[in-house]
Amino acid sequence: MPDRVWVKSLSWRALPADSTKLCRWGKGECDNRAEYELQRSHGRTERWWAYCRKHVEAYGNRVIGLEVQIDVPYDSPAAKRGWAQ
């Protein structure tokens, strides 16, 4: 039995193919076109931060098709549901 499993992250979403957003990694260090956005909370406000695939994966995530996945403990509620926030 594995210690950890991959599940869909609801905090990430794919951007449309025609998006012109750039990756925000390092605030100007990456000039790649963003492919995904991460939902971040700032007080009562939700914001979406855009990243290229390389930097989505640099956070320890993996991308399958248009879905960003995170690894969670095998016996966690997220693993049983098949998704995590």
PDB file of N, CA, C and O in Angstrom, chain B, residues numbered from 101:
ATOM      1  N   MET B 101       0.840  -1.178   0.000  1.00  0.00           N
ATOM      2  CA  MET B 101       0.000   0.000   0.000  1.00  0.00           C
ATOM      3  C   MET B 101       0.891   1.249   0.000  1.00  0.00           C
ATOM      4  O   MET B 101       1.847   1.320   0.772  1.00  0.00           O
ATOM      5  N   PRO B 102       0.590   2.227  -0.852  1.00  0.00           N
ATOM      6  CA  PRO B 102       1.406   3.441  -0.896  1.00  0.00           C
ATOM      7  C   PRO B 102       1.162   4.326   0.332  1.00  0.00           C
ATOM      8  O   PRO B 102       0.096   4.277   0.947  1.00  0.00           O
ATOM      9  N   ASP B 103       2.159   5.123   0.670  1.00  0.00           N
ATOM     10  CA  ASP B 103       2.004   6.072   1.777  1.00  0.00           C
ATOM     11  C   ASP B 103       1.189   7.287   1.358  1.00  0.00           C
ATOM     12  O   ASP B 103       0.463   7.877   2.158  1.00  0.00           O
ATOM     13  N   ARG B 104       1.327   7.653   0.066  1.00  0.00           N
ATOM     14  CA  ARG B 104       0.675   8.854  -0.444  1.00  0.00           C
ATOM     15  C   ARG B 104       0.041   8.549  -1.800  1.00  0.00           C
ATOM     16  O   ARG B 104       0.484   7.649  -2.513  1.00  0.00           O
ATOM     17  N   VAL B 105      -1.004   9.311  -2.149  1.00  0.00           N
ATOM     18  CA  VAL B 105      -1.679   9.166  -3.439  1.00  0.00           C
ATOM     19  C   VAL B 105      -1.912  10.549  -4.042  1.00  0.00           C
ATOM     20  O   VAL B 105      -1.916  11.548  -3.322  1.00  0.00           O
ATOM     21  N   TRP B 106      -2.103  10.611  -5.347  1.00  0.00           N
ATOM     22  CA  TRP B 106      -2.368  11.869  -6.052  1.00  0.00           C
ATOM     23  C   TRP B 106      -3.868  12.070  -6.180  1.00  0.00           C
ATOM     24  O   TRP B 106      -4.596  11.142  -6.532  1.00  0.00           O
ATOM     25  N   VAL B 107      -4.337  13.295  -5.893  1.00  0.00           N
ATOM     26  CA  VAL B 107      -5.751  13.652  -6.043  1.00  0.00           C
ATOM     27  C   VAL B 107      -5.853  15.022  -6.715  1.00  0.00           C
ATOM     28  O   VAL B 107      -4.910  15.813  -6.691  1.00  0.00           O
ATOM     29  N   LYS B 108      -6.997  15.279  -7.303  1.00  0.00           N
ATOM     30  CA  LYS B 108      -7.251  16.566  -7.950  1.00  0.00           C
ATOM     31  C   LYS B 108      -7.250  17.687  -6.915  1.00  0.00           C
ATOM     32  O   LYS B 108      -7.810  17.536  -5.829  1.00  0.00           O
ATOM     33  N   SER B 109      -6.621  18.812  -7.255  1.00  0.00           N
ATOM     34  CA  SER B 109      -6.635  19.988  -6.386  1.00  0.00           C
ATOM     35  C   SER B 109      -7.673  20.977  -6.902  1.00  0.00           C
ATOM     36  O   SER B 109      -7.609  21.400  -8.056  1.00  0.00           O
ATOM     37  N   LEU B 110      -8.620  21.344  -6.059  1.00  0.00           N
ATOM     38  CA  LEU B 110      -9.639  22.323  -6.442  1.00  0.00           C
ATOM     39  C   LEU B 110      -9.124  23.757  -6.342  1.00  0.00           C
ATOM     40  O   LEU B 110      -9.824  24.692  -6.730  1.00  0.00           O
ATOM     41  N   SER B 111      -7.921  23.936  -5.830  1.00  0.00           N
ATOM     42  CA  SER B 111      -7.332  25.278  -5.725  1.00  0.00           C
ATOM     43  C   SER B 111      -6.690  25.727  -7.029  1.00  0.00           C
ATOM     44  O   SER B 111      -6.328  26.895  -7.170  1.00  0.00           O
ATOM     45  N   TRP B 112      -6.543  24.810  -7.985  1.00  0.00           N
ATOM     46  CA  TRP B 112      -5.929  25.116  -9.276  1.00  0.00           C
ATOM     47  C   TRP B 112      -6.952  24.984 -10.390  1.00  0.00           C
ATOM     48  O   TRP B 112      -7.853  24.147 -10.322  1.00  0.00           O
ATOM     49  N   ARG B 113      -6.807  25.822 -11.427  1.00  0.00           N
ATOM     50  CA  ARG B 113      -7.633  25.685 -12.625  1.00  0.00           C
ATOM     51  C   ARG B 113      -6.783  25.998 -13.851  1.00  0.00           C
ATOM     52  O   ARG B 113      -5.832  26.778 -13.791  1.00  0.00           O
ATOM     53  N   ALA B 114      -7.149  25.373 -14.955  1.00  0.00           N
ATOM     54  CA  ALA B 114      -6.450  25.612 -16.215  1.00  0.00           C
ATOM     55  C   ALA B 114      -6.949  26.914 -16.827  1.00  0.00           C
ATOM     56  O   ALA B 114      -8.134  27.239 -16.744  1.00  0.00           O
ATOM     57  N   LEU B 115      -6.038  27.650 -17.436  1.00  0.00           N
ATOM     58  CA  LEU B 115      -6.405  28.865 -18.159  1.00  0.00           C
ATOM     59  C   LEU B 115      -6.790  28.508 -19.596  1.00  0.00           C
ATOM     60  O   LEU B 115      -6.344  27.483 -20.111  1.00  0.00           O
ATOM     61  N   PRO B 116      -7.604  29.331 -20.246  1.00  0.00           N
ATOM     62  CA  PRO B 116      -7.912  29.100 -21.657  1.00  0.00           C
ATOM     63  C   PRO B 116      -6.626  29.163 -22.493  1.00  0.00           C
ATOM     64  O   PRO B 116      -5.686  29.880 -22.148  1.00  0.00           O
ATOM     65  N   ALA B 117      -6.598  28.415 -23.576  1.00  0.00           N
ATOM     66  CA  ALA B 117      -5.407  28.353 -24.429  1.00  0.00           C
ATOM     67  C   ALA B 117      -5.022  29.724 -24.985  1.00  0.00           C
ATOM     68  O   ALA B 117      -3.851  29.953 -25.287  1.00  0.00           O
ATOM     69  N   ASP B 118      -5.975  30.632 -25.125  1.00  0.00           N
ATOM     70  CA  ASP B 118      -5.674  31.957 -25.681  1.00  0.00           C
ATOM     71  C   ASP B 118      -5.350  33.008 -24.615  1.00  0.00           C
ATOM     72  O   ASP B 118      -5.275  34.197 -24.923  1.00  0.00           O
ATOM     73  N   SER B 119      -5.158  32.581 -23.374  1.00  0.00           N
ATOM     74  CA  SER B 119      -4.821  33.504 -22.295  1.00  0.00           C
ATOM     75  C   SER B 119      -3.461  34.157 -22.565  1.00  0.00           C
ATOM     76  O   SER B 119      -2.540  33.508 -23.062  1.00  0.00           O
ATOM     77  N   THR B 120      -3.349  35.421 -22.238  1.00  0.00           N
ATOM     78  CA  THR B 120      -2.084  36.149 -22.415  1.00  0.00           C
ATOM     79  C   THR B 120      -1.374  36.396 -21.079  1.00  0.00           C
ATOM     80  O   THR B 120      -0.384  37.125 -21.031  1.00  0.00           O
ATOM     81  N   LYS B 121      -1.868  35.800 -20.012  1.00  0.00           N
ATOM     82  CA  LYS B 121      -1.238  35.979 -18.698  1.00  0.00           C
ATOM     83  C   LYS B 121       0.146  35.346 -18.694  1.00  0.00           C
ATOM     84  O   LYS B 121       0.381  34.328 -19.344  1.00  0.00           O
ATOM     85  N   LEU B 122       1.052  35.962 -17.953  1.00  0.00           N
ATOM     86  CA  LEU B 122       2.402  35.431 -17.789  1.00  0.00           C
ATOM     87  C   LEU B 122       2.559  34.831 -16.400  1.00  0.00           C
ATOM     88  O   LEU B 122       1.852  35.204 -15.463  1.00  0.00           O
ATOM     89  N   CYS B 123       3.485  33.909 -16.283  1.00  0.00           N
ATOM     90  CA  CYS B 123       3.780  33.269 -15.009  1.00  0.00           C
ATOM     91  C   CYS B 123       4.260  34.315 -14.005  1.00  0.00           C
ATOM     92  O   CYS B 123       5.076  35.176 -14.335  1.00  0.00           O
ATOM     93  N   ARG B 124       3.750  34.233 -12.786  1.00  0.00           N
ATOM     94  CA  ARG B 124       4.133  35.220 -11.764  1.00  0.00           C
ATOM     95  C   ARG B 124       5.311  34.750 -10.920  1.00  0.00           C
ATOM     96  O   ARG B 124       5.694  35.439  -9.974  1.00  0.00           O
ATOM     97  N   TRP B 125       5.898  33.594 -11.237  1.00  0.00           N
ATOM     98  CA  TRP B 125       7.014  33.050 -10.473  1.00  0.00           C
ATOM     99  C   TRP B 125       8.110  34.101 -10.330  1.00  0.00           C
ATOM    100  O   TRP B 125       8.571  34.650 -11.330  1.00  0.00           O
ATOM    101  N   GLY B 126       8.520  34.378  -9.133  1.00  0.00           N
ATOM    102  CA  GLY B 126       9.606  35.306  -8.878  1.00  0.00           C
ATOM    103  C   GLY B 126       9.334  36.730  -9.333  1.00  0.00           C
ATOM    104  O   GLY B 126      10.260  37.534  -9.436  1.00  0.00           O
ATOM    105  N   LYS B 127       8.084  37.049  -9.604  1.00  0.00           N
ATOM    106  CA  LYS B 127       7.680  38.394 -10.023  1.00  0.00           C
ATOM    107  C   LYS B 127       8.591  38.936 -11.114  1.00  0.00           C
ATOM    108  O   LYS B 127       9.312  39.912 -10.907  1.00  0.00           O
ATOM    109  N   GLY B 128       8.551  38.306 -12.257  1.00  0.00           N
ATOM    110  CA  GLY B 128       9.321  38.776 -13.406  1.00  0.00           C
ATOM    111  C   GLY B 128      10.500  37.892 -13.769  1.00  0.00           C
ATOM    112  O   GLY B 128      11.143  38.130 -14.791  1.00  0.00           O
ATOM    113  N   GLU B 129      10.803  36.884 -12.970  1.00  0.00           N
ATOM    114  CA  GLU B 129      11.914  35.988 -13.277  1.00  0.00           C
ATOM    115  C   GLU B 129      11.557  34.976 -14.361  1.00  0.00           C
ATOM    116  O   GLU B 129      12.453  34.422 -14.999  1.00  0.00           O
ATOM    117  N   CYS B 130      10.281  34.726 -14.580  1.00  0.00           N
ATOM    118  CA  CYS B 130       9.830  33.753 -15.587  1.00  0.00           C
ATOM    119  C   CYS B 130       8.994  34.484 -16.629  1.00  0.00           C
ATOM    120  O   CYS B 130       8.046  35.190 -16.286  1.00  0.00           O
ATOM    121  N   ASP B 131       9.342  34.317 -17.886  1.00  0.00           N
ATOM    122  CA  ASP B 131       8.604  34.970 -18.971  1.00  0.00           C
ATOM    123  C   ASP B 131       7.670  34.007 -19.700  1.00  0.00           C
ATOM    124  O   ASP B 131       7.146  34.348 -20.760  1.00  0.00           O
ATOM    125  N   ASN B 132       7.454  32.809 -19.150  1.00  0.00           N
ATOM    126  CA  ASN B 132       6.582  31.830 -19.796  1.00  0.00           C
ATOM    127  C   ASN B 132       5.117  32.243 -19.702  1.00  0.00           C
ATOM    128  O   ASN B 132       4.703  32.919 -18.760  1.00  0.00           O
ATOM    129  N   ARG B 133       4.346  31.822 -20.699  1.00  0.00           N
ATOM    130  CA  ARG B 133       2.899  32.032 -20.664  1.00  0.00           C
ATOM    131  C   ARG B 133       2.316  31.154 -19.557  1.00  0.00           C
ATOM    132  O   ARG B 133       2.667  29.980 -19.439  1.00  0.00           O
ATOM    133  N   ALA B 134       1.439  31.721 -18.761  1.00  0.00           N
ATOM    134  CA  ALA B 134       0.793  30.971 -17.689  1.00  0.00           C
ATOM    135  C   ALA B 134      -0.235  30.015 -18.281  1.00  0.00           C
ATOM    136  O   ALA B 134      -0.947  30.356 -19.226  1.00  0.00           O
ATOM    137  N   GLU B 135      -0.301  28.812 -17.714  1.00  0.00           N
ATOM    138  CA  GLU B 135      -1.258  27.805 -18.154  1.00  0.00           C
ATOM    139  C   GLU B 135      -2.287  27.460 -17.079  1.00  0.00           C
ATOM    140  O   GLU B 135      -3.346  26.907 -17.375  1.00  0.00           O
ATOM    141  N   TYR B 136      -1.963  27.792 -15.828  1.00  0.00           N
ATOM    142  CA  TYR B 136      -2.820  27.434 -14.692  1.00  0.00           C
ATOM    143  C   TYR B 136      -2.878  28.594 -13.713  1.00  0.00           C
ATOM    144  O   TYR B 136      -1.992  29.448 -13.692  1.00  0.00           O
ATOM    145  N   GLU B 137      -3.937  28.617 -12.898  1.00  0.00           N
ATOM    146  CA  GLU B 137      -4.063  29.619 -11.849  1.00  0.00           C
ATOM    147  C   GLU B 137      -4.316  28.923 -10.511  1.00  0.00           C
ATOM    148  O   GLU B 137      -5.013  27.911 -10.433  1.00  0.00           O
ATOM    149  N   LEU B 138      -3.724  29.502  -9.460  1.00  0.00           N
ATOM    150  CA  LEU B 138      -3.892  29.031  -8.094  1.00  0.00           C
ATOM    151  C   LEU B 138      -4.745  30.041  -7.339  1.00  0.00           C
ATOM    152  O   LEU B 138      -4.448  31.235  -7.341  1.00  0.00           O
ATOM    153  N   GLN B 139      -5.803  29.561  -6.696  1.00  0.00           N
ATOM    154  CA  GLN B 139      -6.666  30.444  -5.920  1.00  0.00           C
ATOM    155  C   GLN B 139      -6.026  30.715  -4.568  1.00  0.00           C
ATOM    156  O   GLN B 139      -5.720  29.794  -3.810  1.00  0.00           O
ATOM    157  N   ARG B 140      -5.829  31.993  -4.282  1.00  0.00           N
ATOM    158  CA  ARG B 140      -5.206  32.411  -3.019  1.00  0.00           C
ATOM    159  C   ARG B 140      -6.176  33.304  -2.269  1.00  0.00           C
ATOM    160  O   ARG B 140      -6.915  34.076  -2.880  1.00  0.00           O
ATOM    161  N   SER B 141      -6.178  33.201  -0.944  1.00  0.00           N
ATOM    162  CA  SER B 141      -7.034  34.030  -0.104  1.00  0.00           C
ATOM    163  C   SER B 141      -6.222  35.176   0.472  1.00  0.00           C
ATOM    164  O   SER B 141      -5.099  34.991   0.940  1.00  0.00           O
ATOM    165  N   HIS B 142      -6.804  36.348   0.430  1.00  0.00           N
ATOM    166  CA  HIS B 142      -6.215  37.544   1.037  1.00  0.00           C
ATOM    167  C   HIS B 142      -7.315  38.192   1.867  1.00  0.00           C
ATOM    168  O   HIS B 142      -8.078  39.024   1.375  1.00  0.00           O
ATOM    169  N   GLY B 143      -7.379  37.798   3.126  1.00  0.00           N
ATOM    170  CA  GLY B 143      -8.466  38.291   3.962  1.00  0.00           C
ATOM    171  C   GLY B 143      -9.780  37.727   3.462  1.00  0.00           C
ATOM    172  O   GLY B 143      -9.975  36.512   3.449  1.00  0.00           O
ATOM    173  N   ARG B 144     -10.666  38.588   3.056  1.00  0.00           N
ATOM    174  CA  ARG B 144     -11.968  38.153   2.534  1.00  0.00           C
ATOM    175  C   ARG B 144     -11.982  38.064   1.016  1.00  0.00           C
ATOM    176  O   ARG B 144     -13.007  37.724   0.426  1.00  0.00           O
ATOM    177  N   THR B 145     -10.876  38.359   0.391  1.00  0.00           N
ATOM    178  CA  THR B 145     -10.794  38.401  -1.063  1.00  0.00           C
ATOM    179  C   THR B 145     -10.093  37.162  -1.606  1.00  0.00           C
ATOM    180  O   THR B 145      -9.056  36.751  -1.085  1.00  0.00           O
ATOM    181  N   GLU B 146     -10.654  36.577  -2.639  1.00  0.00           N
ATOM    182  CA  GLU B 146     -10.021  35.462  -3.338  1.00  0.00           C
ATOM    183  C   GLU B 146      -9.339  36.017  -4.586  1.00  0.00           C
ATOM    184  O   GLU B 146      -9.938  36.787  -5.337  1.00  0.00           O
ATOM    185  N   ARG B 147      -8.098  35.626  -4.800  1.00  0.00           N
ATOM    186  CA  ARG B 147      -7.356  36.050  -5.990  1.00  0.00           C
ATOM    187  C   ARG B 147      -6.803  34.828  -6.689  1.00  0.00           C
ATOM    188  O   ARG B 147      -6.523  33.812  -6.052  1.00  0.00           O
ATOM    189  N   TRP B 148      -6.645  34.923  -7.995  1.00  0.00           N
ATOM    190  CA  TRP B 148      -6.067  33.840  -8.784  1.00  0.00           C
ATOM    191  C   TRP B 148      -4.690  34.268  -9.251  1.00  0.00           C
ATOM    192  O   TRP B 148      -4.545  35.305  -9.898  1.00  0.00           O
ATOM    193  N   TRP B 149      -3.675  33.473  -8.926  1.00  0.00           N
ATOM    194  CA  TRP B 149      -2.294  33.743  -9.320  1.00  0.00           C
ATOM    195  C   TRP B 149      -1.924  32.794 -10.455  1.00  0.00           C
ATOM    196  O   TRP B 149      -2.136  31.587 -10.348  1.00  0.00           O
ATOM    197  N   ALA B 150      -1.382  33.322 -11.520  1.00  0.00           N
ATOM    198  CA  ALA B 150      -1.104  32.544 -12.731  1.00  0.00           C
ATOM    199  C   ALA B 150       0.329  31.997 -12.735  1.00  0.00           C
ATOM    200  O   ALA B 150       1.272  32.684 -12.343  1.00  0.00           O
ATOM    201  N   TYR B 151       0.467  30.740 -13.190  1.00  0.00           N
ATOM    202  CA  TYR B 151       1.773  30.075 -13.261  1.00  0.00           C
ATOM    203  C   TYR B 151       1.879  29.243 -14.531  1.00  0.00           C
ATOM    204  O   TYR B 151       0.876  28.754 -15.051  1.00  0.00           O
ATOM    205  N   CYS B 152       3.109  29.087 -15.026  1.00  0.00           N
ATOM    206  CA  CYS B 152       3.368  28.172 -16.128  1.00  0.00           C
ATOM    207  C   CYS B 152       3.434  26.748 -15.563  1.00  0.00           C
ATOM    208  O   CYS B 152       3.528  26.555 -14.351  1.00  0.00           O
ATOM    209  N   ARG B 153       3.384  25.759 -16.457  1.00  0.00           N
ATOM    210  CA  ARG B 153       3.399  24.360 -16.007  1.00  0.00           C
ATOM    211  C   ARG B 153       4.668  24.031 -15.215  1.00  0.00           C
ATOM    212  O   ARG B 153       4.609  23.318 -14.213  1.00  0.00           O
ATOM    213  N   LYS B 154       5.804  24.547 -15.663  1.00  0.00           N
ATOM    214  CA  LYS B 154       7.068  24.275 -14.982  1.00  0.00           C
ATOM    215  C   LYS B 154       7.000  24.685 -13.513  1.00  0.00           C
ATOM    216  O   LYS B 154       7.480  23.964 -12.638  1.00  0.00           O
ATOM    217  N   HIS B 155       6.403  25.840 -13.248  1.00  0.00           N
ATOM    218  CA  HIS B 155       6.367  26.330 -11.879  1.00  0.00           C
ATOM    219  C   HIS B 155       5.203  25.759 -11.076  1.00  0.00           C
ATOM    220  O   HIS B 155       5.264  25.749  -9.847  1.00  0.00           O
ATOM    221  N   VAL B 156       4.148  25.286 -11.728  1.00  0.00           N
ATOM    222  CA  VAL B 156       3.117  24.514 -11.025  1.00  0.00           C
ATOM    223  C   VAL B 156       3.778  23.261 -10.445  1.00  0.00           C
ATOM    224  O   VAL B 156       3.557  22.901  -9.288  1.00  0.00           O
ATOM    225  N   GLU B 157       4.592  22.610 -11.276  1.00  0.00           N
ATOM    226  CA  GLU B 157       5.278  21.391 -10.840  1.00  0.00           C
ATOM    227  C   GLU B 157       6.392  21.683  -9.837  1.00  0.00           C
ATOM    228  O   GLU B 157       6.730  20.821  -9.025  1.00  0.00           O
ATOM    229  N   ALA B 158       6.963  22.880  -9.882  1.00  0.00           N
ATOM    230  CA  ALA B 158       8.005  23.254  -8.915  1.00  0.00           C
ATOM    231  C   ALA B 158       7.445  23.318  -7.492  1.00  0.00           C
ATOM    232  O   ALA B 158       8.191  23.176  -6.523  1.00  0.00           O
ATOM    233  N   TYR B 159       6.136  23.533  -7.367  1.00  0.00           N
ATOM    234  CA  TYR B 159       5.492  23.540  -6.058  1.00  0.00           C
ATOM    235  C   TYR B 159       5.226  22.127  -5.537  1.00  0.00           C
ATOM    236  O   TYR B 159       4.686  21.966  -4.442  1.00  0.00           O
ATOM    237  N   GLY B 160       5.597  21.109  -6.304  1.00  0.00           N
ATOM    238  CA  GLY B 160       5.402  19.735  -5.873  1.00  0.00           C
ATOM    239  C   GLY B 160       4.115  19.115  -6.390  1.00  0.00           C
ATOM    240  O   GLY B 160       3.746  18.013  -5.986  1.00  0.00           O
ATOM    241  N   ASN B 161       3.437  19.816  -7.276  1.00  0.00           N
ATOM    242  CA  ASN B 161       2.215  19.296  -7.886  1.00  0.00           C
ATOM    243  C   ASN B 161       2.569  18.505  -9.130  1.00  0.00           C
ATOM    244  O   ASN B 161       3.718  18.513  -9.571  1.00  0.00           O
ATOM    245  N   ARG B 162       1.584  17.821  -9.698  1.00  0.00           N
ATOM    246  CA  ARG B 162       1.770  17.226 -11.012  1.00  0.00           C
ATOM    247  C   ARG B 162       0.564  17.602 -11.861  1.00  0.00           C
ATOM    248  O   ARG B 162      -0.527  17.859 -11.352  1.00  0.00           O
ATOM    249  N   VAL B 163       0.794  17.627 -13.170  1.00  0.00           N
ATOM    250  CA  VAL B 163      -0.257  18.000 -14.114  1.00  0.00           C
ATOM    251  C   VAL B 163      -0.571  16.786 -14.982  1.00  0.00           C
ATOM    252  O   VAL B 163       0.319  16.202 -15.599  1.00  0.00           O
ATOM    253  N   ILE B 164      -1.842  16.418 -15.018  1.00  0.00           N
ATOM    254  CA  ILE B 164      -2.330  15.351 -15.874  1.00  0.00           C
ATOM    255  C   ILE B 164      -3.410  15.970 -16.755  1.00  0.00           C
ATOM    256  O   ILE B 164      -4.475  16.349 -16.267  1.00  0.00           O
ATOM    257  N   GLY B 165      -3.134  16.072 -18.048  1.00  0.00           N
ATOM    258  CA  GLY B 165      -4.076  16.750 -18.937  1.00  0.00           C
ATOM    259  C   GLY B 165      -4.198  18.208 -18.515  1.00  0.00           C
ATOM    260  O   GLY B 165      -3.201  18.929 -18.494  1.00  0.00           O
ATOM    261  N   LEU B 166      -5.397  18.648 -18.182  1.00  0.00           N
ATOM    262  CA  LEU B 166      -5.614  20.016 -17.702  1.00  0.00           C
ATOM    263  C   LEU B 166      -5.797  20.075 -16.193  1.00  0.00           C
ATOM    264  O   LEU B 166      -6.093  21.137 -15.645  1.00  0.00           O
ATOM    265  N   GLU B 167      -5.623  18.946 -15.516  1.00  0.00           N
ATOM    266  CA  GLU B 167      -5.867  18.856 -14.079  1.00  0.00           C
ATOM    267  C   GLU B 167      -4.574  18.923 -13.283  1.00  0.00           C
ATOM    268  O   GLU B 167      -3.611  18.219 -13.585  1.00  0.00           O
ATOM    269  N   VAL B 168      -4.560  19.778 -12.259  1.00  0.00           N
ATOM    270  CA  VAL B 168      -3.434  19.841 -11.331  1.00  0.00           C
ATOM    271  C   VAL B 168      -3.753  18.914 -10.155  1.00  0.00           C
ATOM    272  O   VAL B 168      -4.844  18.966  -9.586  1.00  0.00           O
ATOM    273  N   GLN B 169      -2.792  18.075  -9.806  1.00  0.00           N
ATOM    274  CA  GLN B 169      -2.972  17.133  -8.702  1.00  0.00           C
ATOM    275  C   GLN B 169      -1.921  17.375  -7.627  1.00  0.00           C
ATOM    276  O   GLN B 169      -0.808  17.823  -7.903  1.00  0.00           O
ATOM    277  N   ILE B 170      -2.311  17.060  -6.379  1.00  0.00           N
ATOM    278  CA  ILE B 170      -1.397  17.141  -5.247  1.00  0.00           C
ATOM    279  C   ILE B 170      -1.339  15.772  -4.585  1.00  0.00           C
ATOM    280  O   ILE B 170      -2.268  14.972  -4.704  1.00  0.00           O
ATOM    281  N   ASP B 171      -0.237  15.510  -3.886  1.00  0.00           N
ATOM    282  CA  ASP B 171      -0.163  14.228  -3.184  1.00  0.00           C
ATOM    283  C   ASP B 171      -0.598  14.416  -1.736  1.00  0.00           C
ATOM    284  O   ASP B 171      -0.258  15.399  -1.079  1.00  0.00           O
ATOM    285  N   VAL B 172      -1.359  13.439  -1.269  1.00  0.00           N
ATOM    286  CA  VAL B 172      -1.920  13.470   0.092  1.00  0.00           C
ATOM    287  C   VAL B 172      -1.690  12.106   0.744  1.00  0.00           C
ATOM    288  O   VAL B 172      -1.474  11.122   0.037  1.00  0.00           O
ATOM    289  N   PRO B 173      -1.733  12.028   2.064  1.00  0.00           N
ATOM    290  CA  PRO B 173      -1.603  10.731   2.722  1.00  0.00           C
ATOM    291  C   PRO B 173      -2.680   9.751   2.240  1.00  0.00           C
ATOM    292  O   PRO B 173      -3.829  10.134   2.020  1.00  0.00           O
ATOM    293  N   TYR B 174      -2.292   8.495   2.082  1.00  0.00           N
ATOM    294  CA  TYR B 174      -3.166   7.445   1.560  1.00  0.00           C
ATOM    295  C   TYR B 174      -4.481   7.318   2.331  1.00  0.00           C
ATOM    296  O   TYR B 174      -5.536   7.101   1.735  1.00  0.00           O
ATOM    297  N   ASP B 175      -4.414   7.453   3.649  1.00  0.00           N
ATOM    298  CA  ASP B 175      -5.605   7.254   4.473  1.00  0.00           C
ATOM    299  C   ASP B 175      -6.310   8.552   4.858  1.00  0.00           C
ATOM    300  O   ASP B 175      -7.122   8.555   5.784  1.00  0.00           O
ATOM    301  N   SER B 176      -6.020   9.647   4.171  1.00  0.00           N
ATOM    302  CA  SER B 176      -6.628  10.946   4.502  1.00  0.00           C
ATOM    303  C   SER B 176      -8.026  11.071   3.907  1.00  0.00           C
ATOM    304  O   SER B 176      -8.375  10.348   2.974  1.00  0.00           O
ATOM    305  N   PRO B 177      -8.830  11.994   4.450  1.00  0.00           N
ATOM    306  CA  PRO B 177     -10.152  12.247   3.861  1.00  0.00           C
ATOM    307  C   PRO B 177     -10.054  12.665   2.387  1.00  0.00           C
ATOM    308  O   PRO B 177     -10.893  12.273   1.576  1.00  0.00           O
ATOM    309  N   ALA B 178      -9.044  13.452   2.045  1.00  0.00           N
ATOM    310  CA  ALA B 178      -8.873  13.890   0.654  1.00  0.00           C
ATOM    311  C   ALA B 178      -8.649  12.695  -0.264  1.00  0.00           C
ATOM    312  O   ALA B 178      -9.173  12.667  -1.378  1.00  0.00           O
ATOM    313  N   ALA B 179      -7.881  11.711   0.186  1.00  0.00           N
ATOM    314  CA  ALA B 179      -7.639  10.516  -0.617  1.00  0.00           C
ATOM    315  C   ALA B 179      -8.933   9.730  -0.815  1.00  0.00           C
ATOM    316  O   ALA B 179      -9.186   9.199  -1.897  1.00  0.00           O
ATOM    317  N   LYS B 180      -9.731   9.660   0.214  1.00  0.00           N
ATOM    318  CA  LYS B 180     -11.005   8.928   0.114  1.00  0.00           C
ATOM    319  C   LYS B 180     -11.977   9.642  -0.822  1.00  0.00           C
ATOM    320  O   LYS B 180     -12.716   8.995  -1.564  1.00  0.00           O
ATOM    321  N   ARG B 181     -11.978  11.001  -0.788  1.00  0.00           N
ATOM    322  CA  ARG B 181     -12.833  11.786  -1.675  1.00  0.00           C
ATOM    323  C   ARG B 181     -12.339  11.787  -3.108  1.00  0.00           C
ATOM    324  O   ARG B 181     -13.123  11.770  -4.057  1.00  0.00           O
ATOM    325  N   GLY B 182     -11.001  11.809  -3.246  1.00  0.00           N
ATOM    326  CA  GLY B 182     -10.388  11.915  -4.570  1.00  0.00           C
ATOM    327  C   GLY B 182     -10.085  13.338  -4.970  1.00  0.00           C
ATOM    328  O   GLY B 182      -9.736  13.593  -6.122  1.00  0.00           O
ATOM    329  N   TRP B 183     -10.210  14.272  -4.047  1.00  0.00           N
ATOM    330  CA  TRP B 183      -9.880  15.677  -4.326  1.00  0.00           C
ATOM    331  C   TRP B 183      -9.524  16.392  -3.023  1.00  0.00           C
ATOM    332  O   TRP B 183      -9.842  15.929  -1.927  1.00  0.00           O
ATOM    333  N   ALA B 184      -8.856  17.532  -3.179  1.00  0.00           N
ATOM    334  CA  ALA B 184      -8.470  18.366  -2.034  1.00  0.00           C
ATOM    335  C   ALA B 184      -8.607  19.834  -2.415  1.00  0.00           C
ATOM    336  O   ALA B 184      -8.559  20.186  -3.594  1.00  0.00           O
ATOM    337  N   GLN B 185      -8.776  20.679  -1.417  1.00  0.00           N
ATOM    338  CA  GLN B 185      -8.858  22.122  -1.676  1.00  0.00           C
ATOM    339  C   GLN B 185      -7.530  22.652  -2.070  1.00  0.00           C
ATOM    340  O   GLN B 185      -7.395  23.848  -2.330  1.00  0.00           O
TER     341      GLN B 185
END
